[in-house]
Amino acid sequence: MNRKMERVNATLRREIGVFITESLADPRIATMTSVTLVDTSPDLAVATVSVSVMGTDEERKATLVALESAAGYIRHGVQDRVRMRHVPRLQFKLDTRMEKTAQMLAFLDEVIEQDRRQSS
């Protein structure tokens, strides 16, 4: 990925995150929602926005539906905040890396605890 795309992705990630936090008042969006990654297509037509949502599966799904339905509004709000000729169409997806990391850490803690009990 070239430097321009890295800058575009970083700018979009920051501004979309700020816009969601400060300007969206949809009750379906969980309070612990953060934009973790933006991947923009080379032609700048589409940006895939990965979001991490702390909460239940139901809250995650509701947040994703709310973000998808507000994608146009978010896009126009970000357009007003950044100096880009064209803000890409936004697609949202859940980022489950944090949850998988937490599960792995819990598993490792469990293995360590079992090992301690067996060695005692």
C-alpha positions, 0 to 999 in steps of 0.5 A: 500500500502506498503512502497516499492510501495509508494517509487516506485510510488513517484520515478516514478512520480518525474522522469516521470514528469522531463523527460516529462518537460526536454526531450520531445519536442512534440508540442502536449504536453501542457506546463502546464502538470504535473504528479499528481499520479502514481499507479503501479501494485503489480507485477510492470508490469504496472504503470498508470500515471495520468496527469493534463493538464491545457488547452482546451479539445482539448489540453488535448486530444492532450497531452494524445495522445502524451504521449501515443505515447511516452510511450516507449520512456519515459519508456526508458528515466526513466530507465536510470535515476532510479535504478530499475531493471525493469521500468513498462509499462506506461499507461497515463490517465487524472487527472481531480481533479484540474478542478473539484476543480476549478469548485467547488470553482467557484460554492461556490464563486457564492453561496456566492455572491448570498447570499450577494446580498440577505442579502443586 
